[in-house]
Amino acid sequence: MPTPAVPPASRIAEVLAGAVAVVAAVPVVRGVTEAMLVRRTFNGDIEWMEGALLVSALRAKQGLPLYDLPADDYIPFIYPPLHAWLLGTLGQVFPLGYELGRTVSMVCTLVAVAALVFGARRAGASWLLALASGGLFVQTWAAGGTFYDLVRTDALSLALASWALVLGSLPSARATVASGLLLAVAFTAKQHVALLGIPMLLAIGHAHGRKRALQFAAASAGPALLFLLGMGIATRGSFLAWLVLVPGAHGQSLSRLFPLAQIEVWKALPITTTAVLLCVAVFRRRAYWAGVALTTLLIVSLMRGHTGGFVNVLIPAFWVSALLPAVVVGALAERPAFAPWARIGAPLIVALQLCAWQTSLPLLIASLRKGEPLEKAIEHARVDLKKYVPTDADAVKVASLVEQIASLDGRVLIPHAPWYAVMAGKEPSFALIALWDIDHKGGHYRPEVAHIDDRIATEFEWAILPDDKLGHGLKKHFVRAQEVKVQTVASRAGWTVKLRQAWKRTRQP
């Protein structure tokens, strides 16, 4: 059946609605981009695991093992190695540090946004709606813990997985194979993306037949299994222990698993998510994206419920949620009775969501009730991104702290920010989050915790900490050295860490 002609009035209204959405996206994208650019060159931890991941990259650069027994200078992470390998390789050419790591994440986030725009266009959205959908994802920067530009593997994983998803939705066999290969590579950055292969495989098989599904399975599962086999052999099985057995000993927080994770995903984009839910019936025409959306929500819920799971694990669901309005438009546009309303209404709903993010309605109402003029009330209600951006004073504090670390005799234990020791020209210590990973009852490497405690007591002369809560024999073998003035350095994202105490080892074991 030929596609019915679009009346000129409807076309004009669609363009105007799309233009409104794009205009609403501009300040969102501009504000987040400006914040990212300032953060990119900050020479210190914005989030407390950044430095720890730089230590992993340094080991990759030096050819040292990434998956070995826990030690006082390094405890492996429960992530696959792609992020460390990439930064370690780039570190052979560029200075390895925060700027390089954040630049990589910013580029990866841009790649993920490009995939979203491409996917929106292929789903049936106009160029204007597709571009606004990219802005919709950028809007979730704060809701995702601002991890989009941090020295973390999240952006790299999303960049690869997002293109795997959009290519998997295309009809050509080459796109299917490319999708599988990209999903396999994404698996080497974050292992949970493997679950996305299930709805993709089912939808591809349903749409294109068994042969195409087998091609996708071979392209995705084949390289992933070879990767696991190769890493298992190269590390004598320790890679699989870190990837499976260590996190397997962690618990689950049921309240975060359900309903908190679902509420957090909805709160990031409440207007557009609600609109999509009202149109959920159209997903029978978009089985691919329906399966991906539901599986993604399941994945991020499990990750959020995992012990220590932070809001950054919700990022893939934010990406899919930003794409869904375009998917709904494409489905409704196939129905002549709904097409005009869908093509005009969706951009306006997206624009409303973008405007709502910029001005908090509860804060606006509160300001108006206080009798403030509308202009001032709007200004007070605007989202403040400055709290996520380090200041010049923060940079001075980091430089002062690094200088003080360099002046200390002997090794320095700084588990909350191990890269600071490297910046001071000293050997790094393990990361506290990695020690937490193994310090669980029944954990595969739990017996090694006692060994780490012994090394803390014998190998470190100093400890730079936020408080006296470290445990692991700190108070038994160290005393707080009040005469050492350690500047307060506060992280800006994730768990807030303020390094403000220096402890000196005073007792030999």
C-alpha positions in Angstrom: 0.0 0.0 0.0 1.5 3.4 -1.0 2.2 5.8 1.9 -0.5 8.4 2.0 0.6 12.0 1.2 1.2 14.3 4.2 -0.9 17.4 4.0 1.2 20.6 3.8 -0.4 21.9 7.1 0.6 18.8 8.9 4.1 18.9 7.5 4.5 22.5 8.6 3.2 21.7 12.1 5.6 18.7 12.4 8.6 20.9 11.4 7.6 23.6 13.9 7.1 21.0 16.7 10.5 19.5 15.9 12.1 22.9 15.9 10.7 23.6 19.3 12.2 20.3 20.6 15.6 21.1 19.2 15.5 24.7 20.6 14.6 23.2 24.0 17.6 20.8 23.7 20.2 23.4 22.9 20.6 24.8 26.5 20.6 21.3 27.9 23.4 20.2 25.6 25.3 23.4 26.0 25.1 23.3 29.8 26.3 19.7 30.1 29.0 20.1 27.5 30.4 23.2 29.2 30.5 21.3 32.5 32.2 18.4 30.8 34.8 20.5 29.2 35.7 22.2 32.5 35.9 18.8 34.2 38.0 17.2 31.5 41.2 19.0 32.5 40.8 18.9 36.2 43.9 17.0 37.6 42.2 15.2 40.4 39.4 12.7 41.3 35.9 14.0 40.5 34.6 10.6 41.4 36.5 8.4 43.8 37.1 5.4 41.5 38.7 7.4 38.7 42.2 7.2 40.1 41.8 3.5 40.8 40.9 2.8 37.2 43.9 4.9 36.1 46.1 2.5 38.1 44.6 -0.4 36.2 45.4 1.4 32.9 49.0 2.1 34.2 49.4 -1.7 34.8 48.1 -2.4 31.3 50.6 0.2 29.9 53.4 -1.5 31.8 52.4 -5.0 30.8 51.6 -6.1 34.4 48.8 -8.5 35.2 45.3 -7.1 35.6 43.9 -10.3 37.1 46.0 -11.7 39.8 45.9 -12.4 43.5 45.0 -9.3 45.7 48.1 -7.4 46.7 48.9 -4.3 48.7 49.7 -2.3 45.5 46.8 -3.5 43.4 43.5 -5.5 43.8 41.8 -6.3 40.5 38.4 -5.0 39.6 35.4 -7.1 38.6 35.2 -5.6 35.1 36.6 -7.0 31.8 39.8 -5.3 30.6 38.9 -3.3 27.5 38.8 0.1 29.3 42.2 -0.5 31.0 43.7 -1.8 27.7 42.4 1.2 25.7 43.8 3.8 28.2 47.0 1.8 28.6 47.5 1.8 24.8 46.7 5.4 24.4 49.0 6.1 27.4 51.9 5.0 25.2 51.3 8.1 23.1 49.6 10.6 25.4 50.2 11.4 29.0 48.2 8.8 31.1 45.9 10.7 33.5 42.6 12.2 34.2 42.5 14.3 31.0 43.1 11.4 28.7 40.6 9.2 30.5 37.8 11.8 30.5 38.5 12.7 26.9 38.0 9.0 25.9 34.7 8.9 27.9 33.5 12.2 26.3 34.2 10.9 22.8 32.4 7.6 23.7 29.4 9.5 24.9 29.3 11.5 21.7 29.4 8.2 19.8 26.5 6.8 21.9 24.5 10.0 21.1 25.2 9.6 17.4 23.9 6.0 17.6 20.8 7.3 19.3 20.1 9.9 16.6 20.8 7.3 13.9 18.5 4.8 15.6 15.8 7.4 16.0 15.9 8.2 12.3 15.8 4.5 11.3 12.8 4.1 13.7 10.9 6.7 11.7 11.5 10.0 13.5 12.3 13.2 11.6 15.8 14.7 11.8 14.6 17.3 14.3 13.0 14.8 16.6 16.1 12.5 16.3 18.4 15.4 17.3 16.2 16.3 20.2 16.2 12.7 21.3 20.0 13.0 21.6 19.5 16.0 23.8 17.0 14.0 25.8 19.8 11.5 26.6 22.3 14.3 27.5 19.6 15.5 29.9 20.2 12.4 32.1 23.8 13.3 32.8 23.1 14.2 36.4 20.6 11.3 36.9 23.4 8.9 35.8 25.8 10.3 38.4 27.6 12.4 35.8 29.5 9.3 34.7 29.3 10.1 31.0 32.7 11.9 31.1 34.4 10.3 34.0 37.4 7.9 33.9 35.0 4.9 34.0 34.1 2.2 31.6 30.4 3.1 31.4 30.7 5.4 28.4 33.0 3.0 26.5 30.5 0.2 27.1 27.5 2.3 26.1 29.2 3.5 22.9 29.8 -0.1 21.7 26.5 -1.5 22.9 24.4 1.4 21.5 25.7 0.9 17.9 25.3 -2.9 18.3 21.6 -2.2 19.2 20.8 0.1 16.3 22.6 -2.0 13.7 20.8 -5.0 15.0 17.5 -3.3 14.1 18.5 -2.9 10.5 17.3 -5.4 7.8 20.7 -6.1 6.1 22.8 -9.2 6.9 26.0 -7.1 7.1 24.4 -4.9 9.7 23.4 -8.0 11.7 26.9 -9.4 11.7 28.4 -6.0 12.6 25.9 -5.7 15.4 27.0 -9.1 16.8 30.7 -8.2 16.6 30.1 -4.9 18.4 28.1 -6.6 21.1 31.0 -9.0 21.6 33.5 -6.1 21.9 31.1 -4.3 24.3 31.2 -7.4 26.5 34.9 -6.9 26.9 34.1 -3.6 28.5 31.2 -4.5 30.8 30.0 -8.1 31.0 26.3 -7.4 31.6 25.7 -6.3 28.0 25.8 -10.0 27.0 22.1 -10.3 28.2 21.1 -7.9 25.5 22.0 -10.6 23.0 18.9 -12.5 24.0 16.1 -10.1 22.9 18.2 -9.2 19.9 18.6 -12.8 18.8 14.9 -13.5 19.2 13.8 -10.4 17.3 16.3 -10.9 14.5 15.2 -14.5 14.1 11.5 -13.5 14.1 12.0 -10.8 11.5 14.6 -12.4 9.2 14.6 -16.1 9.9 16.7 -18.8 11.5 19.7 -18.3 9.3 20.1 -14.7 10.1 19.7 -15.4 13.8 22.5 -18.0 13.6 24.7 -15.4 11.9 24.1 -13.0 14.8 24.8 -15.7 17.3 28.0 -16.6 15.6 29.2 -13.0 15.3 28.4 -12.2 19.0 28.8 -15.3 21.1 31.7 -16.7 19.0 34.2 -13.9 19.7 32.9 -13.5 23.3 33.6 -17.2 24.0 37.0 -17.0 22.4 37.8 -14.0 24.5 36.7 -15.8 27.7 38.8 -18.8 26.7 41.9 -16.8 25.9 41.7 -14.7 29.0 41.1 -17.8 31.1 44.2 -19.5 29.7 46.3 -16.3 29.9 45.4 -15.7 33.5 45.2 -19.4 34.5 41.6 -19.0 35.4 41.8 -16.0 37.6 40.0 -13.8 35.1 36.9 -15.8 35.4 37.2 -15.8 39.2 37.2 -12.1 39.2 34.4 -11.8 36.7 32.1 -14.4 38.2 33.1 -15.7 41.6 33.9 -12.4 43.3 30.7 -10.6 42.4 28.8 -13.8 42.9 29.5 -13.5 46.7 28.0 -10.1 46.9 24.5 -9.6 48.2 21.4 -7.9 46.7 19.5 -5.0 48.1 15.9 -5.9 47.3 14.5 -2.5 47.7 16.9 -1.1 45.1 16.2 -4.0 42.8 12.5 -3.3 43.0 11.0 -0.7 43.0 13.8 1.9 43.4 15.6 1.1 40.1 12.4 1.4 38.0 11.4 4.6 39.8 14.8 6.1 39.2 14.7 5.3 35.5 11.2 6.9 35.3 12.2 10.0 37.3 15.0 10.7 34.9 12.5 11.2 32.0 9.1 11.1 33.6 7.1 12.9 30.9 8.5 11.0 27.9 8.4 7.7 29.8 4.8 8.2 30.7 3.9 9.0 27.1 5.6 5.9 25.9 3.8 3.7 28.4 0.5 5.2 27.2 1.4 4.0 23.7 2.8 0.6 24.7 0.4 -1.2 22.5 2.3 -0.1 19.4 5.3 -2.2 20.5 3.7 -5.2 18.9 4.9 -3.5 15.7 8.3 -2.8 17.2 9.1 -6.2 18.9 12.9 -5.6 18.6 12.9 -2.4 20.7 10.3 -3.7 23.1 12.5 -6.7 23.9 15.6 -4.5 24.2 13.8 -2.0 26.5 12.4 -4.7 28.9 15.7 -6.5 29.0 17.7 -3.3 29.6 15.4 -2.4 32.5 15.9 -5.9 33.9 19.7 -5.6 33.6 20.0 -2.2 35.2 17.6 -3.3 38.0 19.8 -6.3 38.8 22.9 -4.1 38.7 21.3 -1.4 40.9 20.2 -4.0 43.4 23.7 -5.5 43.5 25.7 -4.6 46.7 27.4 -1.2 46.0 25.4 -0.6 42.8 25.3 3.1 42.0 23.0 5.1 39.7 25.6 4.9 36.9 24.3 1.4 36.2 21.0 2.9 35.0 22.7 4.7 32.1 21.8 2.0 29.4 18.1 2.4 30.4 18.4 6.1 30.1 19.7 5.7 26.5 16.9 3.3 25.5 14.3 5.6 27.2 15.5 8.5 25.2 15.1 6.5 22.0 11.6 5.1 22.7 9.6 8.3 21.8 11.0 8.0 18.3 10.2 4.3 18.2 6.6 5.0 19.2 6.3 7.8 16.5 7.6 5.4 13.9 5.0 2.8 14.9 2.1 5.2 15.1 3.0 6.9 11.9 2.2 3.7 10.1 -1.5 4.2 11.1 -3.0 7.0 9.0 -5.4 8.0 11.8 -2.6 8.5 14.3 0.3 9.6 12.1 -0.3 13.4 12.2 -0.8 13.4 16.0 2.3 11.3 16.6 4.6 13.3 14.4 3.5 16.6 16.0 2.8 15.4 19.5 6.1 13.5 20.1 8.4 16.5 19.5 6.3 18.7 21.8 6.4 16.0 24.6 10.1 15.8 24.2 10.4 19.6 24.3 8.3 19.6 27.4 10.6 17.1 29.1 13.7 19.1 28.1 12.1 22.3 29.5 11.0 20.5 32.7 14.6 19.4 33.3 15.9 23.0 33.1 13.4 24.3 35.6 12.3 22.3 38.6 8.5 22.7 38.9 8.5 22.1 42.7 11.2 24.8 43.2 9.4 27.2 40.9 6.1 26.8 42.8 7.9 27.3 46.2 9.6 30.4 44.9 6.3 31.8 43.6 4.6 31.1 47.0 7.3 33.2 48.6 6.2 36.1 46.5 9.2 36.2 44.2 8.7 37.7 40.7 8.3 35.1 38.0 11.7 35.9 36.4 13.5 35.4 39.7 11.5 32.3 40.6 12.5 30.7 37.2 16.1 31.6 37.9 16.1 30.0 41.3 14.3 26.9 39.9 16.9 26.2 37.2 19.0 23.1 37.4 22.5 23.8 38.9 25.3 21.9 37.2 28.0 23.8 39.0 27.9 21.4 42.0 29.4 18.7 39.7 32.2 20.9 38.4 35.5 21.3 40.4 36.7 24.8 41.1 40.1 26.4 40.8 40.3 26.1 44.6 39.8 22.3 44.3 42.7 22.2 41.8 44.9 24.0 44.3 44.0 21.6 47.1 44.8 18.6 44.9 48.2 20.0 43.9 48.9 20.8 47.6 47.9 17.3 48.7 50.0 15.6 46.0 53.0 17.8 47.1 52.5 16.8 50.7 52.3 13.1 49.7 55.6 13.5 47.8 57.2 14.9 50.9 56.3 11.9 53.1 59.0 9.3 53.7 58.1 5.7 52.6 55.1 4.3 51.0 51.7 6.0 51.4 48.4 4.1 51.7 45.7 6.2 50.0 43.0 3.7 49.1 40.3 6.3 48.3 42.5 8.0 45.6 45.5 5.7 44.7 46.4 7.8 41.6 47.5 10.7 43.9 50.4 8.5 45.1 51.4 7.9 41.4 51.2 11.7 40.8 53.5 12.2 43.8 56.0 9.8 42.3 55.3 6.9 44.7 54.0 3.3 44.2 50.2 3.1 44.2 48.2 1.3 46.8 45.2 -0.9 46.4 41.7 0.8 45.9 39.3 0.5 48.8 36.4 -0.4 46.5 38.4 -3.4 45.2 39.1 -4.5 48.8 35.4 -4.2 49.5 34.7 -6.5 46.5 36.6 -9.4 48.1 35.7 -8.7 51.7 32.5 -10.7 51.7 31.6 -13.8 53.6 32.2 -16.9 51.4 34.0 -14.8 48.8 36.6 -16.5 46.6 39.4 -14.2 47.7 38.1 -13.5 51.2 41.2 -15.3 52.8 43.4 -12.8 51.1 42.0 -9.9 53.2 44.0 -11.0 56.2 47.1 -10.9 54.0 46.2 -7.4 52.9 45.8 -6.4 56.5 49.3 -7.7 57.3 50.8 -5.7 54.4 49.1 -2.5 55.6 50.8 -3.0 59.0 54.2 -3.6 57.5 54.5 -2.0 54.1 53.1 1.5 54.5 54.6 4.3 56.6 51.7 6.7 56.1 47.9 6.6 55.3 45.9 9.5 53.8 42.3 9.0 54.7 39.0 10.8 55.1 38.4 9.6 58.6 39.3 6.8 61.1 36.8 4.3 59.7 39.1 2.2 57.4 39.5 -0.7 59.9 42.0 -3.4 58.8 44.3 -2.7 61.7 44.6 1.1 61.1 44.2 2.1 64.7 46.4 -0.7 65.9 49.4 0.2 63.9 48.9 3.9 63.0 48.2 7.1 64.9 46.7 10.2 63.4 49.5 12.8 62.8 47.9 16.1 63.7 51.0 18.1 62.6 50.6 17.1 59.0 48.2 19.5 57.3 46.3 17.6 54.6 44.1 19.8 52.5 40.4 18.8 52.2 39.7 17.6 48.7 36.0 16.7 48.0 34.9 14.6 45.1 32.1 16.0 43.1 30.3 12.9 41.8 29.3 9.5 43.3 30.2 8.8 46.9 31.6 12.0 48.5 35.2 11.6 49.7 37.1 14.3 51.6 40.8 13.4 52.2 41.7 15.3 55.4 43.6 13.0 57.8 47.2 11.8 57.8 48.1 8.7 59.8 51.6 7.7 60.7 52.7 4.1 61.4 54.0 4.0 64.9 53.9 0.3 65.9 55.8 -2.5 64.2 53.9 -5.8 64.0 
